[in-house]
């Protein structure tokens, strides 16, 4: 039997579509809808306490609060309009007042810092030479902001008012990327940064202590070489990277999959490598590493119809919660994987059943990911037994919105071990795992661009083309 984790997956609660006019639920529109490319929930709050999210698109920056109970839709907290082609947003906090700050970027290549409490533009960060495609705030401090640009560089900014005159404190560039950057992600320790871009390269940069002695001056620290670099993992524009503890998730355009892999020898609990140990580009190799090896592909997730670039997955990973991977596609479908169930699948096999060909066999390290590696990445595991809920169909609420249940209803009782292995068996690093759950956002066909989770995982939002904002929820 496959591990049961139905209650881990959220379902659609309500849908909104943003046009030139006010926010409405499925009103016929005569104007072109906004394309939303970025979204994020406010992270500096306790789980289930006032979940607020922001989303950005061309000329639009909107901050929303989901309506609770039986009420559908969202309440607008702030709505900023301008002529910028925004594609990225990330939350920070004012160090002095604690006010929520929203960092927004795209084209033109600057970063606007908005105070959501007052509605004011706090400042604008200028320095990149081309469009900015992604933003991230360090887990070490809300005052450390990183930005990835089409000018081939990553810049680190200080949001501390003490450095307002010279906020750029670090630049990762030099020999890292040869084409524009599309994505970046901080390691949970804050000491490492992943980047990916249009040169099909994934880089890992070791970040020094920040702020440092040159912060606030006109001579920022410059890092020329990453400590890991590989062009062998993907074949096209890399548009999304994320950490799963010390493991890495990444995807690119045209491959229709998300890959889970690890850097051989990398251990975030060890002392970070010195700058001088970073491999140079004097000798061409598809993979260069300062950690004593190359990389190991562990397994991959099937994400059909995600061929355009700038379609991003999201990972919910919090202590004591089931880790959930999710991505939307071009056809309004949202795919989910419960990563804990990949561990539980081993436990569903009976001891002494080695002669059963259908029994899942624990893979050897040289073939794939040992179970102990996957288990080690999860700082806090929850019990294997979970409450199971089953969706039995679609329903229409009083406002006429269709609430889509899973496409996989027929899979509630898996048709034999073969179907289960397609979802959970991970001994072959090149076989894709089909989604554990698929939902369809109804009524409008749209391409999902980004997905965000609330702090406690009780809310999830999907944004994309056709002005779409789809709000999901689940009991916690």
C-alpha positions as CSV (number, residue, x, y, z in Angstrom):
1,X,0.0,0.0,0.0
2,X,1.1,3.6,-0.7
3,X,1.3,6.0,2.2
4,X,-1.8,8.1,2.6
5,X,-1.4,11.8,2.9
6,X,-4.5,13.3,1.3
7,X,-5.0,15.8,4.1
8,X,-1.7,17.3,3.2
9,X,-3.0,18.8,0.0
10,X,-4.9,22.1,-0.2
11,X,-8.0,22.7,-2.4
12,X,-9.2,25.7,-4.2
13,X,-11.3,28.0,-2.1
14,X,-11.8,31.1,-4.3
15,X,-10.5,32.7,-7.5
16,X,-10.0,36.3,-8.6
17,X,-9.0,37.9,-11.9
18,X,-7.3,41.2,-12.0
19,X,-8.1,43.5,-14.9
20,X,-7.9,47.3,-15.5
21,X,-10.9,47.8,-13.2
22,X,-11.4,46.7,-9.6
23,X,-10.7,43.2,-8.2
24,X,-13.7,41.0,-9.1
25,X,-14.6,37.4,-9.0
26,X,-15.1,36.2,-12.6
27,X,-16.6,39.3,-14.1
28,X,-16.4,39.4,-17.9
29,X,-13.5,41.6,-18.9
30,X,-13.0,43.7,-22.0
31,X,-9.5,44.7,-21.1
32,X,-6.3,42.7,-21.1
33,X,-5.8,41.0,-17.8
34,X,-2.6,41.6,-15.8
35,X,0.1,38.9,-16.0
36,X,1.3,38.2,-12.5
37,X,4.8,36.8,-12.1
38,X,5.6,37.0,-8.4
39,X,3.9,36.4,-5.1
40,X,4.8,35.8,-1.4
41,X,3.1,35.6,1.9
42,X,4.3,37.8,4.7
43,X,6.8,35.6,6.6
44,X,7.4,37.5,9.9
45,X,4.3,36.3,11.7
46,X,3.2,33.2,13.6
47,X,1.3,30.5,11.8
48,X,-2.3,31.3,11.1
49,X,-1.9,34.8,12.4
50,X,-3.1,37.4,9.9
51,X,-1.9,35.8,6.7
52,X,-1.2,38.5,4.1
53,X,0.3,38.1,0.7
54,X,1.6,40.3,-2.1
55,X,1.5,39.7,-5.8
56,X,3.2,41.8,-8.6
57,X,2.7,42.1,-12.4
58,X,3.0,44.7,-15.1
59,X,2.0,48.0,-13.5
60,X,0.4,46.3,-10.4
61,X,1.5,45.6,-6.9
62,X,-1.3,44.3,-4.8
63,X,-1.3,43.2,-1.1
64,X,-4.2,41.0,-0.1
65,X,-5.6,39.3,3.0
66,X,-7.6,36.0,2.4
67,X,-11.1,36.0,3.8
68,X,-11.7,33.3,6.3
69,X,-14.7,31.1,7.1
70,X,-17.3,30.8,4.4
71,X,-16.4,34.1,2.8
72,X,-14.7,33.9,-0.6
73,X,-12.1,36.1,-2.1
74,X,-9.6,38.5,-0.6
75,X,-9.6,41.9,1.0
76,X,-7.2,44.5,-0.5
77,X,-4.8,45.9,1.9
78,X,-2.8,48.0,-0.5
79,X,-2.8,48.5,-4.3
80,X,0.0,50.3,-6.0
81,X,-0.1,51.2,-9.7
82,X,2.8,52.5,-11.9
83,X,4.3,51.9,-15.3
84,X,6.9,49.4,-14.2
85,X,7.1,45.9,-15.5
86,X,7.3,44.1,-12.2
87,X,8.1,40.4,-11.9
88,X,9.4,39.8,-8.4
89,X,8.5,40.7,-4.8
90,X,9.8,39.7,-1.4
91,X,9.0,40.8,2.2
92,X,11.3,42.5,4.7
93,X,10.9,44.5,7.9
94,X,12.0,47.9,9.1
95,X,14.6,47.3,11.7
96,X,13.6,50.3,13.8
97,X,9.8,50.2,13.7
98,X,9.0,46.6,12.6
99,X,6.8,47.9,9.8
100,X,6.3,45.5,6.9
101,X,8.3,46.4,3.9
102,X,7.7,45.0,0.4
103,X,10.6,44.9,-2.1
104,X,9.5,45.0,-5.7
105,X,11.6,44.7,-8.9
106,X,11.6,44.0,-12.6
107,X,12.1,46.5,-15.4
108,X,13.4,49.3,-15.1
109,X,16.3,47.6,-13.2
110,X,15.8,49.1,-9.7
111,X,14.2,47.8,-6.5
112,X,11.4,49.8,-4.8
113,X,11.0,49.4,-1.1
114,X,7.4,50.0,-0.1
115,X,6.1,50.5,3.5
116,X,2.9,48.6,3.5
117,X,1.7,50.1,6.8
118,X,2.0,53.7,5.6
119,X,1.7,53.1,1.9
120,X,4.8,55.1,1.2
121,X,7.8,54.5,-1.1
122,X,10.7,54.2,1.4
123,X,13.5,54.2,-1.1
124,X,14.7,52.9,-4.5
125,X,17.8,50.8,-4.9
126,X,19.8,51.5,-8.1
127,X,22.8,49.6,-9.4
128,X,21.9,46.8,-11.8
129,X,22.4,47.4,-15.5
130,X,19.6,45.3,-16.8
131,X,16.2,43.8,-15.7
132,X,16.0,42.2,-12.3
133,X,14.3,38.7,-12.4
134,X,14.3,37.6,-8.8
135,X,14.7,38.8,-5.2
136,X,15.4,37.0,-1.9
137,X,15.8,38.1,1.7
138,X,18.4,36.4,3.9
139,X,17.1,34.1,6.6
140,X,19.8,35.7,8.9
141,X,18.3,39.2,8.7
142,X,15.5,41.1,7.0
143,X,18.0,43.8,6.3
144,X,19.9,41.6,3.8
145,X,18.4,41.6,0.3
146,X,19.7,39.8,-2.8
147,X,18.8,40.5,-6.4
148,X,19.4,38.5,-9.6
149,X,19.7,40.4,-12.8
150,X,20.1,40.0,-16.6
151,X,23.4,41.9,-16.2
152,X,24.9,38.5,-15.1
153,X,25.3,39.5,-11.4
154,X,23.8,39.1,-8.0
155,X,23.8,42.2,-5.7
156,X,23.4,42.1,-2.0
157,X,21.8,45.2,-0.4
158,X,21.6,46.5,3.1
159,X,18.2,47.8,4.0
160,X,19.6,49.2,7.3
161,X,19.0,53.0,7.3
162,X,22.6,53.4,8.4
163,X,23.7,52.3,5.0
164,X,21.2,54.2,3.0
165,X,23.7,56.3,1.0
166,X,25.7,53.2,-0.2
167,X,23.4,50.2,0.3
168,X,25.2,47.7,-2.1
169,X,27.5,45.7,0.0
170,X,28.4,42.6,-2.1
171,X,28.4,41.6,-5.8
172,X,28.6,38.0,-7.1
173,X,29.7,38.3,-10.7
174,X,33.0,37.8,-12.5
175,X,33.1,34.2,-13.9
176,X,29.9,33.0,-12.4
177,X,27.3,33.4,-15.2
178,X,27.8,34.1,-18.9
179,X,24.1,35.1,-19.5
180,X,21.3,36.7,-17.5
181,X,20.1,35.3,-14.2
182,X,16.5,34.2,-13.6
183,X,16.5,32.8,-10.1
184,X,18.2,32.7,-6.7
185,X,17.7,31.1,-3.3
186,X,19.3,31.4,0.1
187,X,20.3,28.2,2.0
188,X,18.4,28.1,5.4
189,X,21.7,28.9,7.1
190,X,22.1,32.1,5.1
191,X,25.7,31.2,4.3
192,X,25.1,29.9,0.7
193,X,23.2,31.2,-2.3
194,X,22.1,29.3,-5.3
195,X,21.7,31.0,-8.7
196,X,20.5,29.8,-12.1
197,X,20.0,31.5,-15.4
198,X,19.9,31.6,-19.2
199,X,23.3,30.0,-19.6
200,X,21.9,26.7,-18.2
201,X,24.2,26.9,-15.2
202,X,23.5,26.4,-11.5
203,X,26.0,28.1,-9.2
204,X,26.5,28.0,-5.4
205,X,28.1,31.0,-3.9
206,X,29.5,31.1,-0.3
207,X,28.4,34.3,1.3
208,X,30.7,36.1,3.8
209,X,29.5,37.6,7.0
210,X,27.3,40.7,6.3
211,X,27.4,43.5,6.9
212,X,31.2,43.7,6.8
213,X,33.8,46.4,7.1
214,X,33.1,47.8,3.6
215,X,29.3,48.0,3.9
216,X,28.1,51.5,3.5
217,X,31.1,52.5,1.4
218,X,31.4,52.8,-2.4
219,X,33.6,49.7,-2.6
220,X,31.4,46.6,-2.1
221,X,32.9,43.2,-1.7
222,X,33.2,41.3,-5.0
223,X,33.1,37.5,-5.4
224,X,34.4,36.4,-8.8
225,X,34.0,32.6,-8.5
226,X,31.3,30.3,-7.1
227,X,32.3,27.3,-5.0
228,X,30.1,25.0,-7.2
229,X,29.1,25.4,-10.8
230,X,27.5,23.0,-13.2
231,X,26.0,23.1,-16.7
232,X,25.3,19.4,-16.7
233,X,22.1,19.3,-14.6
234,X,19.8,21.0,-17.1
235,X,19.6,21.7,-20.8
236,X,17.8,25.0,-21.0
237,X,17.1,28.3,-19.1
238,X,17.1,27.6,-15.4
239,X,14.2,29.5,-13.9
240,X,13.7,28.1,-10.4
241,X,16.0,26.8,-7.7
242,X,15.3,26.0,-4.0
243,X,16.9,24.2,-1.1
244,X,15.4,21.2,0.6
245,X,17.7,21.4,3.6
246,X,21.1,20.4,2.0
247,X,19.5,19.0,-1.1
248,X,18.6,21.1,-4.1
249,X,15.5,21.3,-6.3
250,X,15.7,23.0,-9.7
251,X,13.9,23.2,-13.0
252,X,14.4,24.7,-16.4
253,X,12.3,25.5,-19.5
254,X,11.3,22.7,-21.9
255,X,12.2,19.7,-19.6
256,X,8.8,19.3,-18.0
257,X,10.3,18.1,-14.7
258,X,11.8,19.2,-11.4
259,X,15.1,17.6,-10.4
260,X,16.2,16.8,-6.8
261,X,20.0,16.5,-6.5
262,X,22.8,17.1,-4.1
263,X,26.3,18.5,-4.3
264,X,28.7,15.7,-3.4
265,X,30.7,16.6,-0.2
266,X,28.5,19.6,0.7
267,X,27.5,19.8,4.3
268,X,26.1,23.0,5.6
269,X,27.1,22.1,9.2
270,X,30.8,22.2,8.2
271,X,32.9,25.3,8.1
272,X,32.3,27.2,4.9
273,X,35.1,26.9,2.3
274,X,37.6,29.7,2.0
275,X,37.3,32.1,-1.0
276,X,40.6,30.8,-2.4
277,X,39.3,27.3,-2.7
278,X,36.7,28.3,-5.3
279,X,37.5,26.6,-8.6
280,X,38.3,28.9,-11.5
281,X,37.3,28.6,-15.2
282,X,40.8,28.2,-16.6
283,X,40.1,24.6,-17.3
284,X,36.7,23.9,-18.8
285,X,34.7,21.3,-17.0
286,X,30.9,21.0,-17.0
287,X,30.9,20.7,-13.2
288,X,33.4,22.4,-10.9
289,X,33.3,22.0,-7.2
290,X,35.2,23.0,-4.1
291,X,33.5,20.2,-2.1
292,X,35.5,17.2,-3.3
293,X,33.2,15.7,-5.9
294,X,30.6,16.7,-8.6
295,X,26.9,16.2,-8.0
296,X,24.4,13.3,-7.7
297,X,21.0,13.3,-9.3
298,X,18.6,11.7,-6.8
299,X,15.2,11.7,-8.5
300,X,12.8,13.9,-10.5
301,X,9.2,15.0,-10.6
302,X,7.0,15.0,-13.7
303,X,5.6,18.4,-14.4
304,X,3.9,18.2,-17.8
305,X,3.2,21.3,-19.8
306,X,5.6,23.6,-18.0
307,X,7.8,24.3,-21.0
308,X,7.9,28.1,-21.0
309,X,10.6,29.7,-18.7
310,X,9.5,31.7,-15.7
311,X,7.2,29.0,-14.4
312,X,8.2,28.5,-10.7
313,X,7.6,25.7,-8.2
314,X,7.3,26.2,-4.5
315,X,8.3,24.0,-1.5
316,X,6.5,24.2,1.8
317,X,9.0,22.9,4.4
318,X,8.5,23.7,8.1
319,X,9.4,21.8,11.2
320,X,6.7,19.3,12.3
321,X,4.9,19.7,8.9
322,X,4.8,17.4,5.9
323,X,7.0,18.9,3.2
324,X,4.9,19.6,0.0
325,X,6.3,20.4,-3.4
326,X,4.0,22.1,-5.9
327,X,4.0,23.6,-9.4
328,X,1.4,24.9,-11.7
329,X,1.4,24.4,-15.5
330,X,0.2,26.1,-18.7
331,X,-3.3,24.5,-18.5
332,X,-4.6,25.6,-15.1
333,X,-3.4,22.4,-13.4
334,X,-1.5,22.4,-10.1
335,X,0.7,19.4,-9.2
336,X,1.5,18.3,-5.7
337,X,4.0,15.9,-4.1
338,X,4.2,14.9,-0.5
339,X,7.9,14.4,0.1
340,X,7.4,12.7,3.4
341,X,5.4,10.0,1.6
342,X,8.6,9.1,-0.3
343,X,10.1,8.0,3.1
344,X,7.0,6.3,4.3
345,X,6.8,4.2,1.1
346,X,9.8,2.1,2.4
347,X,7.9,1.4,5.6
348,X,4.9,0.0,3.7
349,X,6.9,-3.0,2.5
350,X,6.9,-6.0,4.7
351,X,10.0,-7.5,6.1
352,X,10.9,-10.9,4.7
353,X,9.2,-10.1,1.4
354,X,12.4,-9.9,-0.7
355,X,11.1,-12.4,-3.3
356,X,8.2,-10.3,-4.2
357,X,9.0,-8.4,-7.4
358,X,6.4,-5.8,-6.7
359,X,8.0,-4.9,-3.3
360,X,9.8,-1.6,-3.2
361,X,13.5,-2.2,-2.8
362,X,15.6,0.3,-1.0
363,X,18.0,1.7,-3.6
364,X,21.8,1.5,-3.3
365,X,23.6,4.8,-2.9
366,X,25.3,4.5,-6.3
367,X,21.9,4.1,-8.1
368,X,19.9,6.8,-6.3
369,X,19.2,8.4,-3.0
370,X,19.6,6.2,0.1
371,X,16.6,6.6,2.5
372,X,18.9,7.8,5.2
373,X,20.0,10.8,3.1
374,X,16.4,11.8,2.5
375,X,15.5,11.3,6.1
376,X,18.5,13.3,7.3
377,X,17.4,16.4,5.4
378,X,14.2,16.7,7.4
379,X,15.0,18.5,10.6
380,X,11.7,17.4,12.3
381,X,9.6,14.6,11.1
382,X,6.0,14.1,11.9
383,X,4.3,10.8,12.7
384,X,3.7,8.5,9.7
385,X,0.0,8.1,10.6
386,X,-2.1,11.0,9.4
387,X,-5.8,11.8,9.2
388,X,-7.1,11.1,5.7
389,X,-9.8,13.0,4.0
390,X,-11.3,12.2,0.6
391,X,-12.8,14.5,-1.9
392,X,-15.8,13.0,-3.6
393,X,-16.5,15.5,-6.4
394,X,-16.8,19.1,-7.4
395,X,-19.1,21.6,-5.7
396,X,-20.6,25.0,-6.6
397,X,-20.7,27.7,-4.0
398,X,-23.5,30.3,-3.7
399,X,-21.5,32.7,-5.9
400,X,-21.3,30.2,-8.7
401,X,-17.6,29.3,-8.3
402,X,-16.7,25.8,-9.0
403,X,-14.5,24.3,-6.3
404,X,-12.3,21.7,-8.1
405,X,-11.5,18.5,-6.3
406,X,-8.6,16.3,-7.3
407,X,-8.2,14.7,-10.7
408,X,-6.8,11.7,-8.9
409,X,-10.1,10.7,-7.2
410,X,-9.8,7.4,-9.0
411,X,-6.5,6.9,-7.4
412,X,-7.8,7.0,-3.8
413,X,-7.4,3.2,-3.9
414,X,-4.3,2.8,-6.0
415,X,-4.6,0.2,-8.8
416,X,-1.9,-2.1,-7.6
417,X,1.7,-1.6,-6.7
418,X,2.6,-0.5,-10.2
419,X,0.7,2.7,-10.0
420,X,2.0,3.4,-6.5
421,X,5.6,3.0,-7.7
422,X,5.0,5.6,-10.3
423,X,4.3,8.0,-7.5
424,X,6.7,6.9,-4.7
425,X,9.5,4.6,-6.0
426,X,12.8,6.6,-6.1
427,X,15.5,4.0,-6.9
428,X,15.9,5.2,-10.5
429,X,17.2,8.8,-10.6
430,X,16.1,9.3,-14.3
431,X,12.5,8.1,-13.9
432,X,10.0,10.9,-13.1
433,X,7.6,10.6,-10.2
434,X,4.0,11.5,-11.3
435,X,2.1,13.9,-9.1
436,X,0.6,12.6,-5.9
437,X,-2.3,15.0,-6.4
438,X,-3.5,17.2,-9.2
439,X,-6.0,20.0,-9.0
440,X,-7.5,22.1,-11.8
441,X,-8.3,25.8,-11.3
442,X,-11.6,26.1,-13.1
443,X,-13.2,28.3,-15.8
444,X,-10.1,30.0,-17.3
445,X,-7.1,28.3,-18.9
446,X,-4.0,30.1,-17.7
447,X,-0.3,29.6,-17.1
448,X,0.8,29.5,-13.5
449,X,3.9,31.7,-12.8
450,X,4.5,31.5,-9.1
451,X,3.1,29.8,-6.0
452,X,3.4,30.9,-2.3
453,X,2.6,29.3,1.0
454,X,1.6,31.1,4.3
455,X,3.9,30.5,7.3
456,X,1.8,27.7,8.7
457,X,0.8,26.2,5.3
458,X,-2.9,26.7,5.8
459,X,-3.1,29.0,2.8
460,X,-1.5,28.8,-0.7
461,X,-1.8,31.2,-3.6
462,X,-1.2,30.6,-7.3
463,X,-0.7,33.6,-9.6
464,X,-0.2,33.7,-13.3
465,X,-1.4,34.9,-16.7
466,X,-4.9,36.1,-17.5
467,X,-4.9,38.1,-14.3
468,X,-5.3,35.0,-12.2
469,X,-5.1,34.7,-8.4
470,X,-6.2,31.3,-7.1
471,X,-6.5,30.9,-3.4
472,X,-6.1,27.4,-1.9
473,X,-6.6,26.4,1.7
474,X,-6.4,23.3,3.9
475,X,-7.1,22.4,7.5
476,X,-4.0,22.5,9.8
